[in-house]
Amino acid sequence: MNSRQRVLAAVERRQVDRIPARFNAPPDDPAKHVAHALGIALEGDWFETLHQTLRIDVRIIDTQVKAGGYAGDYRNLADAATAEDVDRLWPAKWLVENRTLDHARGLVRQWDATGNAPAVQVRLPSLFSLVRRMRGDTLALMDMAEENDVFLRVMDRFEQFTAAMIELAFDTLGERLDQVYLAEELGMQTGLMYSPAAIRKHFWPRFERLIRRAHGRGGKVFFHSCGAIEPMIEELIGLGVDILNPVQPCAPGMRPEDLAARFGGRLCFCGGMDMQWLMPRGTPEKIRAEARRYARLLAPGYILDLANILHPDIPPANVLALYQAPR
């Protein structure tokens, strides 16, 4: 199997020749430290060399904001009192006409030219998590509780933006786009961040429409939410989610044994390598053993990855233990 075939098989819970892997890290200092440990010079396309050396099967593409000096969006909607205020204050960076994926075509051509085509994932923004950033946590949560016009307009606009970005992604990459990354942070360390009733009323209908749109263009849906979201996983399956990430194992109900018992064979899981204790403090031997445990319990519907983005407190040796171990 090449990387793309391996990932597609895992998503469909078919047998794979080895466990596929994803590397949730930007090209910043923690990734550079891993590259240094491997003797990879930080020049040219060193980040792609790192992916190839670690046998990473997924490549992540982010949309880019077009040149134009757009203002930031932190608390820019804090003064909005009406739906009309939301429209008036809406930041230009969250308009689809100011986004581009033109760089993605060249990236995919380069990856495919290596002879080992990867699975390609386009990462899109969340909905309410961005509302919280643009309104501030207190106002955003009060808005949702009141179900006021500001809340409804902001949620609608982010849904419309994300729907347009799904179309842009497939228009740009066509059949070469394998996965659409959607996200909403629903969980905390000990339970859900919002009531199930609020999630069902305000989040699920919007995500169901977005998932249907991605599926209609031939893509799989990769859904990200940290925390103790086990009570919502059955409903995520019902919405059509294909891959669930990042599997935070120290949260209640999120151990691989529990996930395998309840959802095995109906969902592909990605992640699970604990970022709170194991990766920063564990030994390479323990990390390899944990990776084997996840594969034993969840494969073939499993993609190896960290349970969050690569953090600076994780020793490069532990990253190498995770990705270089036999799988």
C-alpha positions as CSV (number, residue, x, y, z in Angstrom):
1,M,0.0,0.0,0.0
2,N,1.1,3.6,-0.5
3,S,0.3,6.1,2.2
4,R,-3.0,7.2,0.7
5,Q,-4.3,3.7,0.2
6,R,-3.3,2.9,3.8
7,V,-5.2,5.8,5.2
8,L,-8.3,5.2,3.1
9,A,-8.3,1.6,4.2
10,A,-8.1,2.5,7.8
11,V,-10.9,5.1,7.5
12,E,-13.1,2.3,6.0
13,R,-11.9,-0.2,8.7
14,R,-10.3,-2.5,6.1
15,Q,-7.1,-4.4,6.7
16,V,-3.9,-2.4,6.3
17,D,-0.3,-3.4,5.8
18,R,0.8,-1.2,8.7
19,I,-0.9,1.3,11.0
20,P,-1.0,4.7,9.2
21,A,0.2,7.8,11.0
22,R,-0.5,11.5,11.1
23,F,1.8,14.1,12.6
24,N,-0.1,16.9,14.4
25,A,2.6,19.5,14.5
26,P,3.3,22.8,12.7
27,P,6.9,23.5,11.4
28,D,7.9,25.4,14.5
29,D,10.4,24.7,17.3
30,P,9.2,21.3,18.7
31,A,9.2,19.8,15.1
32,K,12.6,21.4,14.5
33,H,14.0,19.7,17.6
34,V,12.7,16.3,16.3
35,A,14.3,17.0,12.9
36,H,17.6,17.9,14.6
37,A,17.5,14.6,16.5
38,L,17.3,12.9,13.2
39,G,20.1,14.8,11.6
40,I,17.8,16.6,9.2
41,A,19.2,20.0,8.2
42,L,16.7,22.9,8.7
43,E,16.8,24.0,5.1
44,G,14.8,23.5,2.0
45,D,11.7,21.4,2.5
46,W,12.9,20.0,5.8
47,F,9.4,19.6,7.2
48,E,8.4,17.2,4.3
49,T,11.7,15.3,4.8
50,L,10.7,14.9,8.5
51,H,7.3,13.5,7.5
52,Q,8.9,11.0,5.2
53,T,11.5,10.0,7.7
54,L,8.8,9.4,10.4
55,R,6.7,7.5,7.9
56,I,3.7,9.9,8.1
57,D,0.8,9.0,5.8
58,V,-1.3,12.2,6.1
59,R,-0.5,15.7,4.9
60,I,-2.4,18.6,6.4
61,I,-3.2,21.7,4.3
62,D,-4.4,25.0,5.9
63,T,-6.2,27.7,3.9
64,Q,-4.3,30.9,3.5
65,V,-5.5,34.5,3.9
66,K,-4.9,36.5,0.8
67,A,-2.6,39.5,1.0
68,G,-4.4,42.6,2.2
69,G,-3.4,43.4,5.8
70,Y,-6.7,42.2,7.3
71,A,-7.3,43.1,10.9
72,G,-7.4,40.5,13.6
73,D,-10.6,39.0,15.0
74,Y,-10.0,38.7,18.8
75,R,-13.1,40.2,20.5
76,N,-13.9,42.2,17.4
77,L,-17.6,41.4,17.9
78,A,-17.7,42.3,21.6
79,D,-19.7,45.4,20.9
80,A,-22.2,43.8,18.6
81,A,-25.8,44.1,19.9
82,T,-27.8,43.1,16.8
83,A,-27.4,40.8,13.9
84,E,-26.8,43.9,11.7
85,D,-23.9,44.8,14.0
86,V,-22.4,41.3,13.4
87,D,-22.5,41.9,9.6
88,R,-21.0,45.4,10.0
89,L,-18.2,44.3,12.2
90,W,-17.5,41.0,10.4
91,P,-13.7,40.6,9.8
92,A,-12.6,40.4,6.2
93,K,-10.3,37.4,6.9
94,W,-13.5,35.3,7.4
95,L,-14.8,36.0,4.0
96,V,-14.3,33.1,1.5
97,E,-13.2,35.6,-1.2
98,N,-10.2,36.5,0.9
99,R,-9.1,32.9,1.3
100,T,-7.0,30.8,-1.0
101,L,-5.9,27.2,-1.5
102,D,-3.8,27.9,-4.6
103,H,-0.7,26.8,-2.8
104,A,-2.3,23.3,-2.3
105,R,-2.0,22.3,-5.9
106,G,1.8,22.6,-5.9
107,L,2.1,20.9,-2.6
108,V,0.1,17.9,-3.7
109,R,2.1,17.6,-7.0
110,Q,5.3,17.6,-5.0
111,W,4.1,14.9,-2.6
112,D,2.8,12.7,-5.3
113,A,6.1,13.0,-7.3
114,T,7.9,11.2,-4.5
115,G,6.2,8.0,-5.5
116,N,4.3,7.6,-2.2
117,A,1.2,9.7,-2.5
118,P,-0.1,10.7,0.9
119,A,-3.7,11.2,2.1
120,V,-4.5,14.9,1.8
121,Q,-6.5,16.7,4.5
122,V,-7.7,20.3,4.3
123,R,-8.1,21.8,7.8
124,L,-11.1,24.2,8.3
125,P,-12.1,26.3,11.3
126,S,-14.5,25.5,14.1
127,L,-17.8,27.2,14.7
128,F,-18.6,28.2,18.3
129,S,-14.9,28.1,19.4
130,L,-14.4,31.0,17.0
131,V,-17.5,32.8,18.3
132,R,-15.9,32.7,21.7
133,R,-12.8,34.3,20.4
134,M,-14.7,37.0,18.6
135,R,-17.2,37.8,21.3
136,G,-15.2,36.8,24.4
137,D,-16.2,33.7,26.5
138,T,-18.7,35.4,28.8
139,L,-20.7,37.1,26.1
140,A,-20.6,34.1,23.8
141,L,-21.9,31.8,26.4
142,M,-24.6,34.2,27.4
143,D,-25.5,34.6,23.8
144,M,-26.0,30.8,23.4
145,A,-28.0,30.6,26.7
146,E,-30.3,33.4,25.4
147,E,-30.3,32.1,21.8
148,N,-30.2,35.8,20.8
149,D,-29.9,37.3,17.3
150,V,-26.1,37.9,17.7
151,F,-25.5,34.3,18.5
152,L,-27.6,32.9,15.7
153,R,-26.1,35.3,13.1
154,V,-22.5,34.5,14.1
155,M,-23.1,30.8,14.0
156,D,-24.9,31.1,10.6
157,R,-22.0,33.1,9.2
158,F,-19.4,30.6,10.3
159,E,-21.4,27.8,8.9
160,Q,-21.8,29.6,5.6
161,F,-18.0,30.4,5.6
162,T,-17.1,26.7,6.2
163,A,-19.5,25.4,3.6
164,A,-18.0,27.8,1.1
165,M,-14.5,26.6,2.1
166,I,-15.5,23.0,1.6
167,E,-16.5,23.9,-2.0
168,L,-13.3,25.8,-2.5
169,A,-11.2,22.9,-1.3
170,F,-12.8,20.4,-3.7
171,D,-12.9,22.9,-6.5
172,T,-9.1,23.3,-6.0
173,L,-8.1,19.7,-5.4
174,G,-10.9,17.6,-6.8
175,E,-10.6,13.9,-6.2
176,R,-7.1,14.4,-4.7
177,L,-8.7,15.8,-1.6
178,D,-9.3,12.9,0.8
179,Q,-10.5,14.4,4.1
180,V,-12.1,17.6,5.3
181,Y,-11.1,18.6,8.9
182,L,-14.0,20.0,10.9
183,A,-13.6,21.0,14.6
184,E,-15.6,22.0,17.6
185,E,-14.2,21.8,21.2
186,L,-17.0,20.1,23.0
187,G,-15.2,18.5,26.0
188,M,-13.3,19.4,29.1
189,Q,-11.1,17.1,31.2
190,T,-14.1,15.8,33.2
191,G,-17.1,16.1,31.0
192,L,-18.8,18.0,28.2
193,M,-18.3,21.8,27.9
194,Y,-21.9,22.4,27.0
195,S,-25.1,20.7,27.8
196,P,-26.1,17.9,25.4
197,A,-29.3,19.8,24.7
198,A,-27.4,22.9,23.5
199,I,-25.0,20.7,21.4
200,R,-28.0,19.0,19.8
201,K,-29.9,22.2,19.1
202,H,-27.1,24.5,18.0
203,F,-24.2,22.4,16.8
204,W,-25.4,19.2,15.3
205,P,-27.8,20.6,12.6
206,R,-25.0,22.8,11.3
207,F,-22.4,20.0,11.3
208,E,-24.8,17.6,9.7
209,R,-25.2,20.0,6.8
210,L,-21.4,20.5,6.5
211,I,-20.7,16.8,6.7
212,R,-23.3,16.1,4.1
213,R,-21.7,18.7,1.8
214,A,-18.2,17.1,2.2
215,H,-19.6,13.6,1.6
216,G,-21.4,14.9,-1.4
217,R,-18.1,16.0,-2.9
218,G,-16.6,12.6,-2.3
219,G,-14.5,13.4,0.9
220,K,-14.3,11.8,4.3
221,V,-14.9,13.9,7.4
222,F,-12.2,14.2,10.1
223,F,-13.8,15.7,13.3
224,H,-11.7,17.1,16.1
225,S,-12.8,17.7,19.6
226,C,-10.7,17.4,22.8
227,G,-11.9,16.3,26.1
228,A,-14.5,13.8,27.6
229,I,-16.8,13.6,24.6
230,E,-17.8,9.9,24.9
231,P,-21.5,10.8,25.5
232,M,-21.6,12.4,22.1
233,I,-19.7,9.9,20.0
234,E,-22.7,7.8,19.1
235,E,-24.4,11.0,17.8
236,L,-21.2,12.0,15.9
237,I,-21.4,8.6,14.1
238,G,-25.0,9.3,13.3
239,L,-24.0,12.7,11.8
240,G,-21.7,10.9,9.5
241,V,-18.3,11.6,11.0
242,D,-15.7,9.2,9.6
243,I,-12.6,9.9,11.7
244,L,-12.6,11.1,15.3
245,N,-9.6,13.0,16.8
246,P,-7.7,13.4,19.1
247,V,-8.9,10.8,21.6
248,Q,-7.8,12.3,25.0
249,P,-7.2,9.2,27.0
250,C,-7.1,10.7,30.5
251,A,-10.7,12.0,30.1
252,P,-13.5,9.8,31.3
253,G,-14.8,7.3,28.8
254,M,-12.0,7.9,26.3
255,R,-9.7,4.9,27.0
256,P,-9.1,2.8,23.9
257,E,-10.7,-0.2,25.6
258,D,-13.9,1.7,26.2
259,L,-13.9,3.1,22.7
260,A,-13.3,-0.3,21.1
261,A,-16.1,-1.9,23.2
262,R,-18.7,0.7,22.3
263,F,-17.7,2.0,18.8
264,G,-15.2,-0.4,17.4
265,G,-15.8,-1.1,13.7
266,R,-18.1,1.9,13.2
267,L,-15.6,4.8,13.4
268,C,-11.9,5.4,12.7
269,F,-10.0,6.9,15.6
270,C,-7.0,9.1,15.2
271,G,-4.6,10.1,18.0
272,G,-4.7,8.8,21.6
273,M,-1.1,9.2,22.5
274,D,-1.4,10.9,25.9
275,M,0.0,14.4,26.0
276,Q,-0.5,15.0,29.7
277,W,1.7,12.3,31.1
278,L,2.9,9.7,28.7
279,M,4.5,11.7,25.9
280,P,6.3,14.4,28.1
281,R,7.2,12.1,31.0
282,G,7.1,8.5,29.8
283,T,10.0,6.4,28.6
284,P,10.4,5.4,24.9
285,E,9.5,1.8,25.9
286,K,6.2,2.8,27.5
287,I,5.4,4.9,24.5
288,R,6.0,2.0,22.1
289,A,3.9,-0.2,24.3
290,E,1.0,2.3,24.3
291,A,1.1,2.6,20.5
292,R,0.9,-1.2,20.2
293,R,-2.0,-1.3,22.6
294,Y,-4.0,1.2,20.6
295,A,-3.3,-0.7,17.4
296,R,-4.3,-4.0,19.0
297,L,-7.6,-2.5,20.3
298,L,-8.7,-0.2,17.5
299,A,-7.0,-1.2,14.2
300,P,-7.7,-1.4,11.4
301,G,-9.8,1.6,12.2
302,Y,-7.0,3.6,13.7
303,I,-4.5,6.3,12.7
304,L,-1.5,6.8,15.0
305,D,-1.1,10.4,16.2
306,L,-0.6,12.5,19.3
307,A,-3.6,13.3,21.5
308,N,-3.0,17.0,20.8
309,I,-0.5,19.2,18.9
310,L,3.2,18.5,19.5
311,H,4.1,20.4,22.7
312,P,7.6,21.8,23.5
313,D,7.8,19.7,26.7
314,I,7.9,16.4,24.8
315,P,11.4,15.1,24.3
316,P,12.3,14.4,20.7
317,A,13.4,10.8,21.7
318,N,9.8,10.2,22.7
319,V,8.5,11.4,19.4
320,L,10.9,9.1,17.6
321,A,9.8,6.2,19.8
322,L,6.2,6.8,18.8
323,Y,6.7,7.0,15.0
324,Q,9.7,4.8,14.4
325,A,8.4,1.8,16.4
326,P,7.3,-1.2,14.3
327,R,3.7,-0.7,13.2
